[in-house]
């Protein structure tokens, strides 16, 4: 688990916005480590929030679409 956190922290240090965006767009536990790393590095809360909102805007519709497509058959 320590090696994963080190790689995530290194990614956040190099490409903060891109790393946070990509990790928030994919459902995985590494996103939590990236959030902790961003906070410990003093990353701006506004920039963090924008990166995460953009990433979640991609993943949430992708998760909800199959459920919406199946809804008519579930009645």
PyMOL Python script that loads the backbone (N, CA, C, O; Angstrom):
from pymol import cmd

cmd.read_pdbstr("""\
ATOM      1  N   UNK A   1       0.821  -1.194   0.000  1.00  0.00           N
ATOM      2  CA  UNK A   1       0.000   0.000   0.000  1.00  0.00           C
ATOM      3  C   UNK A   1       0.865   1.258   0.000  1.00  0.00           C
ATOM      4  O   UNK A   1       0.455   2.283  -0.543  1.00  0.00           O
ATOM      5  N   UNK A   2       2.043   1.197   0.594  1.00  0.00           N
ATOM      6  CA  UNK A   2       2.917   2.357   0.647  1.00  0.00           C
ATOM      7  C   UNK A   2       3.458   2.753  -0.711  1.00  0.00           C
ATOM      8  O   UNK A   2       3.604   3.941  -0.999  1.00  0.00           O
ATOM      9  N   UNK A   3       3.758   1.768  -1.552  1.00  0.00           N
ATOM     10  CA  UNK A   3       4.283   2.074  -2.882  1.00  0.00           C
ATOM     11  C   UNK A   3       3.225   2.779  -3.725  1.00  0.00           C
ATOM     12  O   UNK A   3       3.546   3.696  -4.481  1.00  0.00           O
ATOM     13  N   UNK A   4       1.958   2.356  -3.599  1.00  0.00           N
ATOM     14  CA  UNK A   4       0.879   2.996  -4.346  1.00  0.00           C
ATOM     15  C   UNK A   4       0.752   4.454  -3.919  1.00  0.00           C
ATOM     16  O   UNK A   4       0.613   5.335  -4.768  1.00  0.00           O
ATOM     17  N   UNK A   5       0.797   4.716  -2.628  1.00  0.00           N
ATOM     18  CA  UNK A   5       0.676   6.086  -2.141  1.00  0.00           C
ATOM     19  C   UNK A   5       1.843   6.948  -2.604  1.00  0.00           C
ATOM     20  O   UNK A   5       1.662   8.124  -2.919  1.00  0.00           O
ATOM     21  N   UNK A   6       3.032   6.371  -2.647  1.00  0.00           N
ATOM     22  CA  UNK A   6       4.193   7.118  -3.127  1.00  0.00           C
ATOM     23  C   UNK A   6       4.052   7.489  -4.594  1.00  0.00           C
ATOM     24  O   UNK A   6       4.395   8.604  -4.988  1.00  0.00           O
ATOM     25  N   UNK A   7       3.548   6.559  -5.414  1.00  0.00           N
ATOM     26  CA  UNK A   7       3.358   6.850  -6.844  1.00  0.00           C
ATOM     27  C   UNK A   7       2.278   7.904  -7.045  1.00  0.00           C
ATOM     28  O   UNK A   7       2.427   8.796  -7.881  1.00  0.00           O
ATOM     29  N   UNK A   8       1.188   7.807  -6.282  1.00  0.00           N
ATOM     30  CA  UNK A   8       0.111   8.794  -6.403  1.00  0.00           C
ATOM     31  C   UNK A   8       0.617  10.168  -5.976  1.00  0.00           C
ATOM     32  O   UNK A   8       0.346  11.166  -6.643  1.00  0.00           O
ATOM     33  N   UNK A   9       1.345  10.220  -4.874  1.00  0.00           N
ATOM     34  CA  UNK A   9       1.874  11.503  -4.405  1.00  0.00           C
ATOM     35  C   UNK A   9       2.827  12.104  -5.436  1.00  0.00           C
ATOM     36  O   UNK A   9       2.792  13.311  -5.681  1.00  0.00           O
ATOM     37  N   UNK A  10       3.674  11.277  -6.040  1.00  0.00           N
ATOM     38  CA  UNK A  10       4.591  11.773  -7.066  1.00  0.00           C
ATOM     39  C   UNK A  10       3.822  12.312  -8.266  1.00  0.00           C
ATOM     40  O   UNK A  10       4.202  13.336  -8.834  1.00  0.00           O
ATOM     41  N   UNK A  11       2.749  11.636  -8.654  1.00  0.00           N
ATOM     42  CA  UNK A  11       1.926  12.110  -9.769  1.00  0.00           C
ATOM     43  C   UNK A  11       1.244  13.419  -9.452  1.00  0.00           C
ATOM     44  O   UNK A  11       1.148  14.298 -10.309  1.00  0.00           O
ATOM     45  N   UNK A  12       0.769  13.557  -8.225  1.00  0.00           N
ATOM     46  CA  UNK A  12       0.112  14.803  -7.820  1.00  0.00           C
ATOM     47  C   UNK A  12       1.133  15.931  -7.756  1.00  0.00           C
ATOM     48  O   UNK A  12       0.810  17.068  -8.103  1.00  0.00           O
ATOM     49  N   UNK A  13       2.345  15.647  -7.326  1.00  0.00           N
ATOM     50  CA  UNK A  13       3.382  16.684  -7.282  1.00  0.00           C
ATOM     51  C   UNK A  13       3.748  17.178  -8.675  1.00  0.00           C
ATOM     52  O   UNK A  13       3.952  18.376  -8.872  1.00  0.00           O
ATOM     53  N   UNK A  14       3.834  16.257  -9.656  1.00  0.00           N
ATOM     54  CA  UNK A  14       4.253  16.635 -11.014  1.00  0.00           C
ATOM     55  C   UNK A  14       3.127  17.297 -11.798  1.00  0.00           C
ATOM     56  O   UNK A  14       3.288  18.411 -12.296  1.00  0.00           O
ATOM     57  N   UNK A  15       2.007  16.626 -11.910  1.00  0.00           N
ATOM     58  CA  UNK A  15       0.885  17.096 -12.729  1.00  0.00           C
ATOM     59  C   UNK A  15      -0.380  17.092 -11.880  1.00  0.00           C
ATOM     60  O   UNK A  15      -1.245  16.236 -12.065  1.00  0.00           O
ATOM     61  N   UNK A  16      -0.495  18.019 -10.972  1.00  0.00           N
ATOM     62  CA  UNK A  16      -1.564  18.013  -9.982  1.00  0.00           C
ATOM     63  C   UNK A  16      -2.948  17.964 -10.601  1.00  0.00           C
ATOM     64  O   UNK A  16      -3.724  17.055 -10.305  1.00  0.00           O
ATOM     65  N   UNK A  17      -3.267  18.916 -11.448  1.00  0.00           N
ATOM     66  CA  UNK A  17      -4.614  19.017 -11.993  1.00  0.00           C
ATOM     67  C   UNK A  17      -4.959  17.790 -12.827  1.00  0.00           C
ATOM     68  O   UNK A  17      -6.043  17.224 -12.680  1.00  0.00           O
ATOM     69  N   UNK A  18      -4.055  17.380 -13.691  1.00  0.00           N
ATOM     70  CA  UNK A  18      -4.303  16.231 -14.562  1.00  0.00           C
ATOM     71  C   UNK A  18      -4.447  14.953 -13.737  1.00  0.00           C
ATOM     72  O   UNK A  18      -5.334  14.141 -13.998  1.00  0.00           O
ATOM     73  N   UNK A  19      -3.585  14.777 -12.749  1.00  0.00           N
ATOM     74  CA  UNK A  19      -3.652  13.579 -11.906  1.00  0.00           C
ATOM     75  C   UNK A  19      -4.968  13.520 -11.149  1.00  0.00           C
ATOM     76  O   UNK A  19      -5.599  12.465 -11.089  1.00  0.00           O
ATOM     77  N   UNK A  20      -5.386  14.629 -10.576  1.00  0.00           N
ATOM     78  CA  UNK A  20      -6.650  14.650  -9.828  1.00  0.00           C
ATOM     79  C   UNK A  20      -7.840  14.421 -10.757  1.00  0.00           C
ATOM     80  O   UNK A  20      -8.780  13.705 -10.410  1.00  0.00           O
ATOM     81  N   UNK A  21      -7.790  15.029 -11.929  1.00  0.00           N
ATOM     82  CA  UNK A  21      -8.873  14.846 -12.900  1.00  0.00           C
ATOM     83  C   UNK A  21      -9.000  13.379 -13.314  1.00  0.00           C
ATOM     84  O   UNK A  21     -10.093  12.815 -13.283  1.00  0.00           O
ATOM     85  N   UNK A  22      -7.894  12.770 -13.698  1.00  0.00           N
ATOM     86  CA  UNK A  22      -7.938  11.380 -14.160  1.00  0.00           C
ATOM     87  C   UNK A  22      -8.317  10.411 -13.044  1.00  0.00           C
ATOM     88  O   UNK A  22      -9.088   9.477 -13.267  1.00  0.00           O
ATOM     89  N   UNK A  23      -7.788  10.624 -11.863  1.00  0.00           N
ATOM     90  CA  UNK A  23      -8.110   9.721 -10.758  1.00  0.00           C
ATOM     91  C   UNK A  23      -9.548   9.875 -10.284  1.00  0.00           C
ATOM     92  O   UNK A  23     -10.132   8.916  -9.781  1.00  0.00           O
ATOM     93  N   UNK A  24     -10.130  11.061 -10.433  1.00  0.00           N
ATOM     94  CA  UNK A  24     -11.526  11.229 -10.040  1.00  0.00           C
ATOM     95  C   UNK A  24     -12.481  10.715 -11.110  1.00  0.00           C
ATOM     96  O   UNK A  24     -13.639  10.424 -10.813  1.00  0.00           O
ATOM     97  N   UNK A  25     -12.008  10.600 -12.359  1.00  0.00           N
ATOM     98  CA  UNK A  25     -12.862  10.117 -13.446  1.00  0.00           C
ATOM     99  C   UNK A  25     -12.947   8.594 -13.493  1.00  0.00           C
ATOM    100  O   UNK A  25     -13.784   8.038 -14.204  1.00  0.00           O
ATOM    101  N   UNK A  26     -12.088   7.924 -12.742  1.00  0.00           N
ATOM    102  CA  UNK A  26     -12.074   6.460 -12.722  1.00  0.00           C
ATOM    103  C   UNK A  26     -12.395   6.018 -11.297  1.00  0.00           C
ATOM    104  O   UNK A  26     -11.718   6.446 -10.363  1.00  0.00           O
ATOM    105  N   UNK A  27     -13.408   5.174 -11.102  1.00  0.00           N
ATOM    106  CA  UNK A  27     -13.724   4.753  -9.723  1.00  0.00           C
ATOM    107  C   UNK A  27     -12.649   3.812  -9.168  1.00  0.00           C
ATOM    108  O   UNK A  27     -12.595   2.638  -9.534  1.00  0.00           O
ATOM    109  N   UNK A  28     -11.803   4.331  -8.292  1.00  0.00           N
ATOM    110  CA  UNK A  28     -10.745   3.531  -7.678  1.00  0.00           C
ATOM    111  C   UNK A  28     -10.328   4.152  -6.360  1.00  0.00           C
ATOM    112  O   UNK A  28     -10.571   5.337  -6.137  1.00  0.00           O
ATOM    113  N   UNK A  29      -9.703   3.377  -5.477  1.00  0.00           N
ATOM    114  CA  UNK A  29      -9.298   3.914  -4.177  1.00  0.00           C
ATOM    115  C   UNK A  29      -8.099   4.856  -4.244  1.00  0.00           C
ATOM    116  O   UNK A  29      -7.802   5.536  -3.262  1.00  0.00           O
ATOM    117  N   UNK A  30      -7.419   4.911  -5.354  1.00  0.00           N
ATOM    118  CA  UNK A  30      -6.260   5.809  -5.466  1.00  0.00           C
ATOM    119  C   UNK A  30      -6.682   7.274  -5.424  1.00  0.00           C
ATOM    120  O   UNK A  30      -5.875   8.142  -5.092  1.00  0.00           O
ATOM    121  N   UNK A  31      -7.922   7.551  -5.753  1.00  0.00           N
ATOM    122  CA  UNK A  31      -8.393   8.931  -5.712  1.00  0.00           C
ATOM    123  C   UNK A  31      -8.325   9.479  -4.292  1.00  0.00           C
ATOM    124  O   UNK A  31      -7.979  10.644  -4.096  1.00  0.00           O
ATOM    125  N   UNK A  32      -8.649   8.658  -3.303  1.00  0.00           N
ATOM    126  CA  UNK A  32      -8.565   9.099  -1.917  1.00  0.00           C
ATOM    127  C   UNK A  32      -7.132   9.449  -1.547  1.00  0.00           C
ATOM    128  O   UNK A  32      -6.888  10.450  -0.872  1.00  0.00           O
ATOM    129  N   UNK A  33      -6.189   8.632  -1.982  1.00  0.00           N
ATOM    130  CA  UNK A  33      -4.776   8.912  -1.712  1.00  0.00           C
ATOM    131  C   UNK A  33      -4.344  10.201  -2.403  1.00  0.00           C
ATOM    132  O   UNK A  33      -3.544  10.959  -1.854  1.00  0.00           O
ATOM    133  N   UNK A  34      -4.863  10.454  -3.592  1.00  0.00           N
ATOM    134  CA  UNK A  34      -4.517  11.684  -4.310  1.00  0.00           C
ATOM    135  C   UNK A  34      -5.071  12.907  -3.585  1.00  0.00           C
ATOM    136  O   UNK A  34      -4.415  13.947  -3.529  1.00  0.00           O
ATOM    137  N   UNK A  35      -6.262  12.787  -3.035  1.00  0.00           N
ATOM    138  CA  UNK A  35      -6.833  13.896  -2.268  1.00  0.00           C
ATOM    139  C   UNK A  35      -6.018  14.208  -1.027  1.00  0.00           C
ATOM    140  O   UNK A  35      -5.795  15.373  -0.697  1.00  0.00           O
ATOM    141  N   UNK A  36      -5.574  13.167  -0.342  1.00  0.00           N
ATOM    142  CA  UNK A  36      -4.721  13.360   0.832  1.00  0.00           C
ATOM    143  C   UNK A  36      -3.392  13.978   0.419  1.00  0.00           C
ATOM    144  O   UNK A  36      -2.891  14.883   1.087  1.00  0.00           O
ATOM    145  N   UNK A  37      -2.823  13.494  -0.673  1.00  0.00           N
ATOM    146  CA  UNK A  37      -1.545  14.039  -1.152  1.00  0.00           C
ATOM    147  C   UNK A  37      -1.696  15.501  -1.544  1.00  0.00           C
ATOM    148  O   UNK A  37      -0.828  16.319  -1.238  1.00  0.00           O
ATOM    149  N   UNK A  38      -2.777  15.832  -2.211  1.00  0.00           N
ATOM    150  CA  UNK A  38      -2.991  17.225  -2.618  1.00  0.00           C
ATOM    151  C   UNK A  38      -3.125  18.126  -1.391  1.00  0.00           C
ATOM    152  O   UNK A  38      -2.585  19.232  -1.366  1.00  0.00           O
ATOM    153  N   UNK A  39      -3.836  17.657  -0.389  1.00  0.00           N
ATOM    154  CA  UNK A  39      -3.978  18.443   0.829  1.00  0.00           C
ATOM    155  C   UNK A  39      -2.659  18.614   1.564  1.00  0.00           C
ATOM    156  O   UNK A  39      -2.361  19.698   2.066  1.00  0.00           O
ATOM    157  N   UNK A  40      -1.870  17.551   1.628  1.00  0.00           N
ATOM    158  CA  UNK A  40      -0.590  17.649   2.336  1.00  0.00           C
ATOM    159  C   UNK A  40       0.423  18.506   1.586  1.00  0.00           C
ATOM    160  O   UNK A  40       1.353  19.048   2.183  1.00  0.00           O
ATOM    161  N   UNK A  41       0.237  18.622   0.278  1.00  0.00           N
ATOM    162  CA  UNK A  41       1.133  19.463  -0.522  1.00  0.00           C
ATOM    163  C   UNK A  41       0.675  20.918  -0.574  1.00  0.00           C
ATOM    164  O   UNK A  41       1.359  21.761  -1.153  1.00  0.00           O
ATOM    165  N   UNK A  42      -0.475  21.218   0.024  1.00  0.00           N
ATOM    166  CA  UNK A  42      -0.978  22.585   0.029  1.00  0.00           C
ATOM    167  C   UNK A  42      -1.611  22.999  -1.287  1.00  0.00           C
ATOM    168  O   UNK A  42      -1.607  24.179  -1.637  1.00  0.00           O
ATOM    169  N   UNK A  43      -2.157  22.035  -2.020  1.00  0.00           N
ATOM    170  CA  UNK A  43      -2.793  22.326  -3.301  1.00  0.00           C
ATOM    171  C   UNK A  43      -4.039  23.175  -3.064  1.00  0.00           C
ATOM    172  O   UNK A  43      -4.749  22.966  -2.080  1.00  0.00           O
ATOM    173  N   UNK A  44      -4.305  24.104  -3.929  1.00  0.00           N
ATOM    174  CA  UNK A  44      -5.433  25.013  -3.794  1.00  0.00           C
ATOM    175  C   UNK A  44      -6.749  24.254  -3.752  1.00  0.00           C
ATOM    176  O   UNK A  44      -6.981  23.365  -4.571  1.00  0.00           O
ATOM    177  N   UNK A  45      -7.615  24.599  -2.800  1.00  0.00           N
ATOM    178  CA  UNK A  45      -8.904  23.940  -2.660  1.00  0.00           C
ATOM    179  C   UNK A  45      -9.792  24.180  -3.878  1.00  0.00           C
ATOM    180  O   UNK A  45     -10.522  23.282  -4.296  1.00  0.00           O
ATOM    181  N   UNK A  46      -9.737  25.362  -4.441  1.00  0.00           N
ATOM    182  CA  UNK A  46     -10.561  25.680  -5.620  1.00  0.00           C
ATOM    183  C   UNK A  46     -10.101  24.864  -6.823  1.00  0.00           C
ATOM    184  O   UNK A  46     -10.930  24.309  -7.544  1.00  0.00           O
ATOM    185  N   UNK A  47      -8.799  24.785  -7.048  1.00  0.00           N
ATOM    186  CA  UNK A  47      -8.292  24.000  -8.177  1.00  0.00           C
ATOM    187  C   UNK A  47      -8.583  22.515  -7.979  1.00  0.00           C
ATOM    188  O   UNK A  47      -8.894  21.809  -8.938  1.00  0.00           O
ATOM    189  N   UNK A  48      -8.482  22.036  -6.730  1.00  0.00           N
ATOM    190  CA  UNK A  48      -8.816  20.644  -6.419  1.00  0.00           C
ATOM    191  C   UNK A  48     -10.286  20.388  -6.740  1.00  0.00           C
ATOM    192  O   UNK A  48     -10.619  19.395  -7.386  1.00  0.00           O
ATOM    193  N   UNK A  49     -11.148  21.268  -6.296  1.00  0.00           N
ATOM    194  CA  UNK A  49     -12.579  21.105  -6.500  1.00  0.00           C
ATOM    195  C   UNK A  49     -12.925  21.105  -7.994  1.00  0.00           C
ATOM    196  O   UNK A  49     -13.734  20.289  -8.434  1.00  0.00           O
ATOM    197  N   UNK A  50     -12.329  21.999  -8.770  1.00  0.00           N
ATOM    198  CA  UNK A  50     -12.601  22.065 -10.210  1.00  0.00           C
ATOM    199  C   UNK A  50     -12.152  20.771 -10.899  1.00  0.00           C
ATOM    200  O   UNK A  50     -12.887  20.229 -11.724  1.00  0.00           O
ATOM    201  N   UNK A  51     -10.966  20.277 -10.571  1.00  0.00           N
ATOM    202  CA  UNK A  51     -10.469  19.040 -11.181  1.00  0.00           C
ATOM    203  C   UNK A  51     -11.380  17.866 -10.853  1.00  0.00           C
ATOM    204  O   UNK A  51     -11.681  17.051 -11.724  1.00  0.00           O
ATOM    205  N   UNK A  52     -11.821  17.776  -9.605  1.00  0.00           N
ATOM    206  CA  UNK A  52     -12.673  16.663  -9.181  1.00  0.00           C
ATOM    207  C   UNK A  52     -14.063  16.760  -9.808  1.00  0.00           C
ATOM    208  O   UNK A  52     -14.613  15.749 -10.247  1.00  0.00           O
ATOM    209  N   UNK A  53     -14.629  17.945  -9.854  1.00  0.00           N
ATOM    210  CA  UNK A  53     -15.951  18.099 -10.468  1.00  0.00           C
ATOM    211  C   UNK A  53     -15.910  17.731 -11.946  1.00  0.00           C
ATOM    212  O   UNK A  53     -16.822  17.068 -12.438  1.00  0.00           O
ATOM    213  N   UNK A  54     -14.883  18.143 -12.652  1.00  0.00           N
ATOM    214  CA  UNK A  54     -14.767  17.782 -14.067  1.00  0.00           C
ATOM    215  C   UNK A  54     -14.626  16.266 -14.236  1.00  0.00           C
ATOM    216  O   UNK A  54     -15.237  15.684 -15.132  1.00  0.00           O
ATOM    217  N   UNK A  55     -13.838  15.636 -13.395  1.00  0.00           N
ATOM    218  CA  UNK A  55     -13.671  14.188 -13.471  1.00  0.00           C
ATOM    219  C   UNK A  55     -14.950  13.444 -13.137  1.00  0.00           C
ATOM    220  O   UNK A  55     -15.306  12.482 -13.817  1.00  0.00           O
ATOM    221  N   UNK A  56     -15.640  13.878 -12.100  1.00  0.00           N
ATOM    222  CA  UNK A  56     -16.889  13.217 -11.702  1.00  0.00           C
ATOM    223  C   UNK A  56     -17.995  13.461 -12.730  1.00  0.00           C
ATOM    224  O   UNK A  56     -18.906  12.643 -12.858  1.00  0.00           O
ATOM    225  N   UNK A  57     -17.929  14.566 -13.455  1.00  0.00           N
ATOM    226  CA  UNK A  57     -18.906  14.841 -14.502  1.00  0.00           C
ATOM    227  C   UNK A  57     -18.813  13.798 -15.604  1.00  0.00           C
ATOM    228  O   UNK A  57     -19.801  13.541 -16.292  1.00  0.00           O
ATOM    229  N   UNK A  58     -17.670  13.207 -15.780  1.00  0.00           N
ATOM    230  CA  UNK A  58     -17.498  12.152 -16.777  1.00  0.00           C
ATOM    231  C   UNK A  58     -18.001  10.815 -16.248  1.00  0.00           C
ATOM    232  O   UNK A  58     -18.701  10.097 -16.962  1.00  0.00           O
ATOM    233  N   UNK A  59     -17.661  10.471 -15.017  1.00  0.00           N
ATOM    234  CA  UNK A  59     -17.942   9.131 -14.517  1.00  0.00           C
ATOM    235  C   UNK A  59     -19.404   8.955 -14.093  1.00  0.00           C
ATOM    236  O   UNK A  59     -19.964   7.883 -14.321  1.00  0.00           O
ATOM    237  N   UNK A  60     -20.034   9.944 -13.498  1.00  0.00           N
ATOM    238  CA  UNK A  60     -21.399   9.751 -13.009  1.00  0.00           C
ATOM    239  C   UNK A  60     -22.406   9.457 -14.120  1.00  0.00           C
ATOM    240  O   UNK A  60     -23.213   8.542 -13.959  1.00  0.00           O
ATOM    241  N   UNK A  61     -22.401  10.182 -15.235  1.00  0.00           N
ATOM    242  CA  UNK A  61     -23.316   9.794 -16.320  1.00  0.00           C
ATOM    243  C   UNK A  61     -23.003   8.415 -16.892  1.00  0.00           C
ATOM    244  O   UNK A  61     -23.912   7.691 -17.299  1.00  0.00           O
ATOM    245  N   UNK A  62     -21.737   8.051 -16.926  1.00  0.00           N
ATOM    246  CA  UNK A  62     -21.370   6.731 -17.440  1.00  0.00           C
ATOM    247  C   UNK A  62     -21.895   5.628 -16.534  1.00  0.00           C
ATOM    248  O   UNK A  62     -22.242   4.549 -17.015  1.00  0.00           O
ATOM    249  N   UNK A  63     -21.958   5.878 -15.251  1.00  0.00           N
ATOM    250  CA  UNK A  63     -22.500   4.893 -14.312  1.00  0.00           C
ATOM    251  C   UNK A  63     -24.023   4.888 -14.358  1.00  0.00           C
ATOM    252  O   UNK A  63     -24.637   3.825 -14.270  1.00  0.00           O
ATOM    253  N   UNK A  64     -24.642   6.059 -14.494  1.00  0.00           N
ATOM    254  CA  UNK A  64     -26.098   6.160 -14.443  1.00  0.00           C
ATOM    255  C   UNK A  64     -26.778   5.751 -15.748  1.00  0.00           C
ATOM    256  O   UNK A  64     -27.928   5.313 -15.716  1.00  0.00           O
ATOM    257  N   UNK A  65     -26.120   5.875 -16.871  1.00  0.00           N
ATOM    258  CA  UNK A  65     -26.758   5.577 -18.172  1.00  0.00           C
ATOM    259  C   UNK A  65     -27.269   4.153 -18.288  1.00  0.00           C
ATOM    260  O   UNK A  65     -28.398   3.966 -18.741  1.00  0.00           O
ATOM    261  N   UNK A  66     -26.510   3.141 -17.908  1.00  0.00           N
ATOM    262  CA  UNK A  66     -27.059   1.777 -18.002  1.00  0.00           C
ATOM    263  C   UNK A  66     -28.298   1.591 -17.130  1.00  0.00           C
ATOM    264  O   UNK A  66     -29.229   0.883 -17.513  1.00  0.00           O
ATOM    265  N   UNK A  67     -28.311   2.214 -15.982  1.00  0.00           N
ATOM    266  CA  UNK A  67     -29.502   2.119 -15.125  1.00  0.00           C
ATOM    267  C   UNK A  67     -30.707   2.797 -15.742  1.00  0.00           C
ATOM    268  O   UNK A  67     -31.829   2.303 -15.625  1.00  0.00           O
ATOM    269  N   UNK A  68     -30.483   3.933 -16.405  1.00  0.00           N
ATOM    270  CA  UNK A  68     -31.581   4.615 -17.072  1.00  0.00           C
ATOM    271  C   UNK A  68     -32.101   3.823 -18.257  1.00  0.00           C
ATOM    272  O   UNK A  68     -33.296   3.852 -18.551  1.00  0.00           O
ATOM    273  N   UNK A  69     -31.216   3.121 -18.933  1.00  0.00           N
ATOM    274  CA  UNK A  69     -31.622   2.311 -20.062  1.00  0.00           C
ATOM    275  C   UNK A  69     -32.429   1.084 -19.607  1.00  0.00           C
ATOM    276  O   UNK A  69     -33.311   0.620 -20.330  1.00  0.00           O
ATOM    277  N   UNK A  70     -32.131   0.570 -18.431  1.00  0.00           N
ATOM    278  CA  UNK A  70     -32.846  -0.602 -17.920  1.00  0.00           C
ATOM    279  C   UNK A  70     -34.144  -0.240 -17.192  1.00  0.00           C
ATOM    280  O   UNK A  70     -34.969  -1.120 -16.944  1.00  0.00           O
ATOM    281  N   UNK A  71     -34.340   1.022 -16.849  1.00  0.00           N
ATOM    282  CA  UNK A  71     -35.503   1.434 -16.060  1.00  0.00           C
ATOM    283  C   UNK A  71     -36.837   1.029 -16.671  1.00  0.00           C
ATOM    284  O   UNK A  71     -37.699   0.572 -15.921  1.00  0.00           O
ATOM    285  N   UNK A  72     -37.079   1.162 -17.988  1.00  0.00           N
ATOM    286  CA  UNK A  72     -38.381   0.768 -18.522  1.00  0.00           C
ATOM    287  C   UNK A  72     -38.690  -0.722 -18.331  1.00  0.00           C
ATOM    288  O   UNK A  72     -39.856  -1.096 -18.211  1.00  0.00           O
ATOM    289  N   UNK A  73     -37.684  -1.552 -18.303  1.00  0.00           N
ATOM    290  CA  UNK A  73     -37.911  -2.978 -18.143  1.00  0.00           C
ATOM    291  C   UNK A  73     -38.082  -3.405 -16.696  1.00  0.00           C
ATOM    292  O   UNK A  73     -38.496  -4.532 -16.421  1.00  0.00           O
ATOM    293  N   UNK A  74     -37.770  -2.522 -15.787  1.00  0.00           N
ATOM    294  CA  UNK A  74     -37.858  -2.861 -14.381  1.00  0.00           C
ATOM    295  C   UNK A  74     -39.235  -2.560 -13.782  1.00  0.00           C
ATOM    296  O   UNK A  74     -39.464  -2.848 -12.608  1.00  0.00           O
ATOM    297  N   UNK A  75     -40.130  -2.003 -14.543  1.00  0.00           N
ATOM    298  CA  UNK A  75     -41.464  -1.665 -14.008  1.00  0.00           C
ATOM    299  C   UNK A  75     -42.352  -2.851 -13.968  1.00  0.00           C
ATOM    300  O   UNK A  75     -43.505  -2.746 -13.548  1.00  0.00           O
TER     301      UNK A  75
END
""", "prot")
cmd.dss("prot")
cmd.show_as("cartoon", "prot")
cmd.util.cbc("prot")
cmd.orient("prot")
